[in-house]
Amino acid sequence: MGHQVIIFDFSLIRGLWETRVKKNKERQRKEKERLEKSSLEKIKQEWNFILECRKKGIPQSKYLKNGFVNTDEKILDTYGKTPQLRKRHTLSDEANKERNKFIFQLSGEQWMEFPDSLKEQTYLKEWHVCNTLIQTIPAYIALFQDLRVLDLSKNQINHLPVEIGCLKKLKVLNVSFNNLKSVPPELGDCENLEKLDLSGNMEIRELPFELSNLKQVTVVDMSANKFHSIPICVLRMSNLQWLDISSNNLKDLPEDIDRLDQLQTLLLQKNKLTYLPRALVNMPNLSLLVVSGDDLVEIPTAVCESTTGLKFVSLRDSPVETIVCEDTEEIIESEREREQIEKEFMKAYIEDLKERVCKPSNFKVKFALKVPESDKSSNRG
C-alpha cells in the first residue's frame, strides 16, 4: 500500500488559518472581559500591586489598611521614587540615548533624497530608511565604515552604488521591495554580511559570481524576482541556513544543491518546478521544504518519507485573476503589494508550523497533487 497523502488546496489552508486566528482573537477577547469582571482578576491585581510596593520599599502601612489593599497608583509615584530607582531609570535612559545616537531613521513619502546633514554622521552604525520615494543611494555611503545594518526596504531605489563594497563591517543588507534590476559585484567585498534580502524587486534575474565570497551569510531572500535558476554564487555560500527563492521562474533545481549542507529552510513555492532532485535527501540539516504542487509530477519518495525530521509542504495555489490595466506601473505595484501580503502570510504560517507541539520526526505536512481525471481513466485501463 502506498504512502497516504492528503490532498489540499493552498487557498483553503490560508482561509482555515485566517479563520482560526480570528476565532482565537475573539476567544482571547471574551476571556479578557470575563477575567476583568471576576474577583480573581481583582485579587491578582492587588497581589501584583503589593509586590511592586515591596520592590520599591514602600511601607505596608501606606497601601494596606484594615485588611484592604489601596491600589492607588499615586502611592507608587509618591513613595516609589527612591534615589536608587531614579538612578536606575537615569542610567537606562542614558543607555538608550547613547544607542540611538548611532541609528539613523527616515520614513515618509515626502523624502525624495537623503538629507544633506547625513554625510556628516559617518559614525552611524545603522540606517533604517523605509517607505520613502528615494531612488538613489549616495556615493558617500563609502564613508560609513562602522555601518552594521543597512535597511532600505520599501523605497524606490533603482540601483546599488559600487561604493557599497566599502562597508566591510556590514552584517545586514535589506533592499527588499524596491526597483532593483541588478546587484553590483562589489557587494561580494562585504565579507562580514550575514543577511541579504533582495525580495520583491520583481526584476532581478541573476547575481554576480563575486557574491560567492560571502561566506558568513546565513539568510538569503530572493523571492518575488525573475530568477530562472539558483545562482552559482548562492550555492557557494557555505554557511547558508535559510533560502527563500519563491515566486520566481525556476524550472528545475541544480543536482548539486546538496552542497548547501547547512541549509535548514528552503522555500520554493510559486515557481515552475516539475520535479525535485534526489539530492535534497542528502541535506542533513534541511528541516523545512516548501514547494508548489501545481506543476510537480515527480517527488523522490525519500523526501516524502524522510526520517530526519523534514517538514515537506507541497502547496496548491488557486489561479490568481489577472487584472486588466493599461498602466504597467500600476500592475507591477499591485503585484508587489500582493507579494508583501503573501510573504507576511508565509512567515506566520511557518512560525505556526514551528510552534506545534509535535516531535519533528513524527510530523510531516504533505499536500499532494490532484490527479487529473484523464490520468485516472488511463490507469484504470
Secondary structure, 3 states (H helix, E strand, C coil): CCCCCEECCHHHHHHHHHHHHHHHHHHHHHHHHHHHHCHHHHHHHHHHHHHHHHHCCCCHHHCEECCEECCCHHHHHHHCCCHHHHHHHHHHHHHHHHHHCCEEEEECCCCCCCCHHHHHCCCCCEEEEECCCCCCCCHHHHHCCCCCEEECCCCCCCCCCHHHHHCCCCCEEECCCCCCCCCCHHHHHCCCCCEEECCCCCCCCCCCHHHHHCCCCCEEECCCCCCCCCCHHHHCCCCCCEEECCCCCCCCCCCCHHHCCCCCEEECCCCCCCECCHHHHHCCCCCEEEEECCCCCECCHHHHCCCCCCEEEEECCCCCCCCCCCCHHHHHHHHHHHHHHHHHHHHHHHHHHHHCCCCHHHCCCCEECCCCHHHHHHHHC
